[in-house]
Amino acid sequence: MLPGDLLTVVGNVGDDDVLYGTHVSPDLDTVVYTLAGIEGPRGWGVAGDTFAVMDRLAELSVDTTFRLGDRDVATCLFRSTELAAGEPLSAVTTSIARALDVATPVLPATDDPVRTKILTGDGTWLDFQDYFVNRGHRDRVVAVRYDGVDRASPGPGVLRAIDGAALVVIAPSNPHLSIHPILAIPGIREAVAAKPRVVAVSPLFGGKALKGPADRVMRDLGLPPGSDGVVAAYDGLLTDLVVDTGDAGDLGGLPPSITGHATGTTMRTVDEGRRFARWFAEVFR
């Protein structure tokens, strides 16, 4: 892990929603919990959390398909109270991170409401959490839009962080559902495109995502399979692509403008994550 003064994270807010009367920011919270070392075993929530609130809501016949642990509920209640009092999402996120002793700045891509919507094969537009959690991301994706993006501005510090960065790294996330909602905010894609080095870490292994629907969404939206699809998803932005060792054979087909790198990119444990971070810092120092 890089020290906080060497790393800034810009997080997606397109997944945000109001659930159980609280403002939920799944991507921002996952980043903060991970940096705090308390992330849950399935990549979301808090490790060792209890679910008394969800159990009681279920007793009251509330649909609790979207599970929030009790500590997670507390985070969401705090966020909701602060937002209702007029605090921007960026300030609230900083307060949550500070309370967990997270030194790395975690910046919402925007303080404005941007919501990812999914058009399914049956012609229905779904809220992101309805598509992803309630329906288990099983639907064929015909189109994706980001409501509110035309009225949104980059969050405080976002453009400054990008402009001042020696290197921009696009994390191994679902391009259309996690990264494009950030890049779609006016000014952010342009700022990234102006950087001399932009590295994407592929979310695919043998053309498939370890979890989630990244490969299926990319295929449904007409992108080529495997690493070619990752390059296409970030058309015109990348100078470097990192793939898993098992996909090293894909690197021969990269455009001349993109340098390929192969290493073990699974980060299912802290040790795997640290190994990858050490490798990355050495290669891109």
C-alpha positions as a Python dict, from the first residue, in 0.01 Angstrom:
ca = {
    (1, 'M'): (0, 0, 0),
    (2, 'L'): (130, 342, -90),
    (3, 'P'): (143, 607, 182),
    (4, 'G'): (-156, 841, 197),
    (5, 'D'): (44, 1136, 65),
    (6, 'L'): (131, 939, -251),
    (7, 'L'): (-214, 804, -333),
    (8, 'T'): (-554, 961, -388),
    (9, 'V'): (-863, 756, -471),
    (10, 'V'): (-1146, 896, -683),
    (11, 'G'): (-1459, 691, -620),
    (12, 'N'): (-1776, 616, -812),
    (13, 'V'): (-2109, 753, -683),
    (14, 'G'): (-2328, 608, -958),
    (15, 'D'): (-2417, 314, -730),
    (16, 'D'): (-2549, 542, -454),
    (17, 'D'): (-2909, 494, -351),
    (18, 'V'): (-3151, 554, -66),
    (19, 'L'): (-3221, 226, 114),
    (20, 'Y'): (-3398, 176, 446),
    (21, 'G'): (-3427, 556, 462),
    (22, 'T'): (-3051, 606, 450),
    (23, 'H'): (-2809, 727, 183),
    (24, 'V'): (-2594, 431, 79),
    (25, 'S'): (-2261, 485, -101),
    (26, 'P'): (-2142, 130, -167),
    (27, 'D'): (-1830, 205, -371),
    (28, 'L'): (-1703, 481, -144),
    (29, 'D'): (-1760, 273, 168),
    (30, 'T'): (-1590, -32, 17),
    (31, 'V'): (-1281, 177, -59),
    (32, 'V'): (-1273, 331, 290),
    (33, 'Y'): (-1331, -2, 465),
    (34, 'T'): (-1059, -166, 255),
    (35, 'L'): (-807, 108, 332),
    (36, 'A'): (-900, 77, 700),
    (37, 'G'): (-838, -297, 685),
    (38, 'I'): (-1190, -389, 799),
    (39, 'E'): (-1356, -487, 471),
    (40, 'G'): (-1588, -786, 477),
    (41, 'P'): (-1485, -1126, 339),
    (42, 'R'): (-1701, -1088, 29),
    (43, 'G'): (-1552, -751, -63),
    (44, 'W'): (-1823, -535, 88),
    (45, 'G'): (-1937, -434, 433),
    (46, 'V'): (-1739, -467, 755),
    (47, 'A'): (-1563, -783, 868),
    (48, 'G'): (-1737, -951, 1161),
    (49, 'D'): (-2042, -725, 1141),
    (50, 'T'): (-2376, -827, 1288),
    (51, 'F'): (-2715, -796, 1118),
    (52, 'A'): (-2960, -724, 1398),
    (53, 'V'): (-3113, -431, 1209),
    (54, 'M'): (-3170, -639, 895),
    (55, 'D'): (-3314, -925, 1098),
    (56, 'R'): (-3560, -694, 1270),
    (57, 'L'): (-3661, -530, 941),
    (58, 'A'): (-3722, -876, 794),
    (59, 'E'): (-3949, -951, 1091),
    (60, 'L'): (-4142, -639, 989),
    (61, 'S'): (-4182, -781, 634),
    (62, 'V'): (-3926, -541, 481),
    (63, 'D'): (-3737, -675, 179),
    (64, 'T'): (-3376, -701, 301),
    (65, 'T'): (-3221, -847, -14),
    (66, 'F'): (-2969, -563, 4),
    (67, 'R'): (-2792, -654, 328),
    (68, 'L'): (-2634, -386, 545),
    (69, 'G'): (-2450, -487, 859),
    (70, 'D'): (-2513, -293, 1177),
    (71, 'R'): (-2188, -96, 1155),
    (72, 'D'): (-2264, -28, 791),
    (73, 'V'): (-2608, 101, 889),
    (74, 'A'): (-2440, 337, 1136),
    (75, 'T'): (-2217, 471, 858),
    (76, 'C'): (-2519, 527, 633),
    (77, 'L'): (-2718, 694, 912),
    (78, 'F'): (-2428, 931, 978),
    (79, 'R'): (-2399, 1010, 607),
    (80, 'S'): (-2772, 1072, 576),
    (81, 'T'): (-2783, 1301, 878),
    (82, 'E'): (-2486, 1505, 755),
    (83, 'L'): (-2623, 1534, 402),
    (84, 'A'): (-2960, 1646, 538),
    (85, 'A'): (-2778, 1914, 736),
    (86, 'G'): (-2626, 2049, 416),
    (87, 'E'): (-2282, 1887, 423),
    (88, 'P'): (-2154, 1777, 79),
    (89, 'L'): (-2082, 1410, 14),
    (90, 'S'): (-1708, 1482, -13),
    (91, 'A'): (-1692, 1630, 337),
    (92, 'V'): (-1897, 1346, 481),
    (93, 'T'): (-1672, 1087, 315),
    (94, 'T'): (-1367, 1258, 463),
    (95, 'S'): (-1526, 1245, 809),
    (96, 'I'): (-1603, 873, 773),
    (97, 'A'): (-1248, 799, 655),
    (98, 'R'): (-1093, 1007, 933),
    (99, 'A'): (-1296, 822, 1197),
    (100, 'L'): (-1142, 498, 1070),
    (101, 'D'): (-788, 642, 1064),
    (102, 'V'): (-767, 628, 686),
    (103, 'A'): (-492, 866, 571),
    (104, 'T'): (-546, 820, 197),
    (105, 'P'): (-779, 1085, 51),
    (106, 'V'): (-1097, 924, -83),
    (107, 'L'): (-1275, 1170, -309),
    (108, 'P'): (-1625, 1119, -448),
    (109, 'A'): (-1610, 1181, -823),
    (110, 'T'): (-1884, 1440, -770),
    (111, 'D'): (-2093, 1585, -491),
    (112, 'D'): (-2387, 1600, -732),
    (113, 'P'): (-2637, 1316, -770),
    (114, 'V'): (-2535, 1083, -1055),
    (115, 'R'): (-2717, 752, -1080),
    (116, 'T'): (-2633, 457, -1303),
    (117, 'K'): (-2932, 309, -1486),
    (118, 'I'): (-2940, -22, -1673),
    (119, 'L'): (-3156, -101, -1978),
    (120, 'T'): (-3226, -474, -1979),
    (121, 'G'): (-3309, -707, -2262),
    (122, 'D'): (-3683, -683, -2190),
    (123, 'G'): (-3675, -305, -2240),
    (124, 'T'): (-3687, -211, -1871),
    (125, 'W'): (-3469, 61, -1721),
    (126, 'L'): (-3351, -46, -1376),
    (127, 'D'): (-3188, 140, -1090),
    (128, 'F'): (-2838, 7, -1042),
    (129, 'Q'): (-2901, -167, -709),
    (130, 'D'): (-3219, -326, -844),
    (131, 'Y'): (-3020, -471, -1137),
    (132, 'F'): (-2711, -564, -938),
    (133, 'V'): (-2841, -684, -601),
    (134, 'N'): (-3214, -751, -620),
    (135, 'R'): (-3194, -924, -961),
    (136, 'G'): (-2843, -1061, -912),
    (137, 'H'): (-2703, -889, -1229),
    (138, 'R'): (-2849, -1172, -1438),
    (139, 'D'): (-3022, -949, -1695),
    (140, 'R'): (-2876, -888, -2037),
    (141, 'V'): (-2754, -528, -2052),
    (142, 'V'): (-2862, -338, -2362),
    (143, 'A'): (-2752, 11, -2256),
    (144, 'V'): (-2618, 203, -1958),
    (145, 'R'): (-2681, 567, -1876),
    (146, 'Y'): (-2573, 797, -1596),
    (147, 'D'): (-2864, 1015, -1490),
    (148, 'G'): (-2765, 1362, -1376),
    (149, 'V'): (-2417, 1349, -1525),
    (150, 'D'): (-2484, 1643, -1757),
    (151, 'R'): (-2552, 1863, -1453),
    (152, 'A'): (-2266, 1730, -1240),
    (153, 'S'): (-1929, 1885, -1166),
    (154, 'P'): (-1614, 1709, -1045),
    (155, 'G'): (-1598, 1687, -667),
    (156, 'P'): (-1366, 1911, -465),
    (157, 'G'): (-1005, 1820, -526),
    (158, 'V'): (-1072, 1567, -802),
    (159, 'L'): (-931, 1760, -1097),
    (160, 'R'): (-645, 1889, -883),
    (161, 'A'): (-556, 1534, -783),
    (162, 'I'): (-560, 1415, -1145),
    (163, 'D'): (-365, 1716, -1273),
    (164, 'G'): (-101, 1671, -1003),
    (165, 'A'): (-66, 1295, -1038),
    (166, 'A'): (247, 1141, -1184),
    (167, 'L'): (38, 839, -1281),
    (168, 'V'): (-333, 769, -1319),
    (169, 'V'): (-438, 412, -1239),
    (170, 'I'): (-773, 269, -1344),
    (171, 'A'): (-854, -5, -1095),
    (172, 'P'): (-963, -356, -1203),
    (173, 'S'): (-1332, -273, -1187),
    (174, 'N'): (-1627, -314, -1420),
    (175, 'P'): (-1559, -49, -1688),
    (176, 'H'): (-1919, 43, -1765),
    (177, 'L'): (-2063, 16, -1415),
    (178, 'S'): (-1781, 144, -1193),
    (179, 'I'): (-1535, 349, -1401),
    (180, 'H'): (-1740, 508, -1679),
    (181, 'P'): (-1972, 681, -1426),
    (182, 'I'): (-1658, 864, -1307),
    (183, 'L'): (-1521, 940, -1654),
    (184, 'A'): (-1862, 1062, -1772),
    (185, 'I'): (-1857, 1359, -1532),
    (186, 'P'): (-1766, 1666, -1740),
    (187, 'G'): (-1397, 1743, -1715),
    (188, 'I'): (-1276, 1416, -1565),
    (189, 'R'): (-1216, 1214, -1881),
    (190, 'E'): (-1044, 1514, -2036),
    (191, 'A'): (-817, 1549, -1734),
    (192, 'V'): (-725, 1180, -1748),
    (193, 'A'): (-666, 1194, -2124),
    (194, 'A'): (-418, 1479, -2073),
    (195, 'K'): (-192, 1269, -1850),
    (196, 'P'): (124, 1124, -2005),
    (197, 'R'): (71, 785, -1842),
    (198, 'V'): (-259, 612, -1770),
    (199, 'V'): (-251, 249, -1654),
    (200, 'A'): (-551, 16, -1643),
    (201, 'V'): (-545, -308, -1448),
    (202, 'S'): (-763, -559, -1629),
    (203, 'P'): (-1056, -702, -1430),
    (204, 'L'): (-1055, -1016, -1647),
    (205, 'F'): (-893, -1357, -1607),
    (206, 'G'): (-908, -1574, -1915),
    (207, 'G'): (-1174, -1338, -2043),
    (208, 'K'): (-1390, -1375, -1732),
    (209, 'A'): (-1440, -1169, -1417),
    (210, 'L'): (-1362, -1343, -1089),
    (211, 'K'): (-1684, -1199, -953),
    (212, 'G'): (-1951, -972, -1091),
    (213, 'P'): (-2074, -929, -1448),
    (214, 'A'): (-1791, -725, -1606),
    (215, 'D'): (-1724, -969, -1890),
    (216, 'R'): (-2093, -1019, -1963),
    (217, 'V'): (-2169, -646, -1962),
    (218, 'M'): (-1875, -578, -2193),
    (219, 'R'): (-1993, -853, -2429),
    (220, 'D'): (-2356, -738, -2418),
    (221, 'L'): (-2250, -383, -2507),
    (222, 'G'): (-2057, -502, -2811),
    (223, 'L'): (-1697, -494, -2690),
    (224, 'P'): (-1451, -761, -2807),
    (225, 'P'): (-1362, -1037, -2561),
    (226, 'G'): (-1069, -1039, -2322),
    (227, 'S'): (-800, -774, -2302),
    (228, 'D'): (-905, -622, -2635),
    (229, 'G'): (-1237, -539, -2471),
    (230, 'V'): (-1065, -364, -2180),
    (231, 'V'): (-864, -152, -2426),
    (232, 'A'): (-1180, -71, -2618),
    (233, 'A'): (-1364, 26, -2299),
    (234, 'Y'): (-1101, 294, -2233),
    (235, 'D'): (-1054, 393, -2597),
    (236, 'G'): (-791, 664, -2631),
    (237, 'L'): (-699, 685, -2262),
    (238, 'L'): (-447, 409, -2192),
    (239, 'T'): (-72, 407, -2221),
    (240, 'D'): (-32, 82, -2024),
    (241, 'L'): (-239, -230, -1954),
    (242, 'V'): (-170, -477, -1673),
    (243, 'V'): (-313, -827, -1716),
    (244, 'D'): (-293, -1145, -1515),
    (245, 'T'): (-7, -1381, -1595),
    (246, 'G'): (-252, -1624, -1752),
    (247, 'D'): (-350, -1358, -2006),
    (248, 'A'): (5, -1263, -2106),
    (249, 'G'): (-62, -1401, -2452),
    (250, 'D'): (-311, -1119, -2512),
    (251, 'L'): (-39, -854, -2492),
    (252, 'G'): (96, -926, -2839),
    (253, 'G'): (-220, -785, -2992),
    (254, 'L'): (-216, -451, -2811),
    (255, 'P'): (-199, -130, -3015),
    (256, 'P'): (157, 7, -3046),
    (257, 'S'): (63, 301, -2822),
    (258, 'I'): (-9, 73, -2525),
    (259, 'T'): (259, -109, -2327),
    (260, 'G'): (150, -442, -2182),
    (261, 'H'): (254, -592, -1848),
    (262, 'A'): (171, -932, -1697),
    (263, 'T'): (179, -1036, -1333),
    (264, 'G'): (-45, -1211, -1085),
    (265, 'T'): (-339, -975, -1041),
    (266, 'T'): (-560, -1172, -805),
    (267, 'M'): (-594, -983, -477),
    (268, 'R'): (-818, -1210, -274),
    (269, 'T'): (-599, -1183, 35),
    (270, 'V'): (-401, -906, 201),
    (271, 'D'): (-76, -1083, 110),
    (272, 'E'): (-176, -1102, -257),
    (273, 'G'): (-268, -735, -252),
    (274, 'R'): (63, -637, -96),
    (275, 'R'): (258, -845, -347),
    (276, 'F'): (77, -676, -633),
    (277, 'A'): (129, -330, -481),
    (278, 'R'): (504, -393, -445),
    (279, 'W'): (526, -514, -805),
    (280, 'F'): (324, -218, -930),
    (281, 'A'): (528, 39, -738),
    (282, 'E'): (851, -110, -875),
    (283, 'V'): (736, -120, -1238),
    (284, 'F'): (573, 224, -1241),
    (285, 'R'): (804, 417, -1011),
}
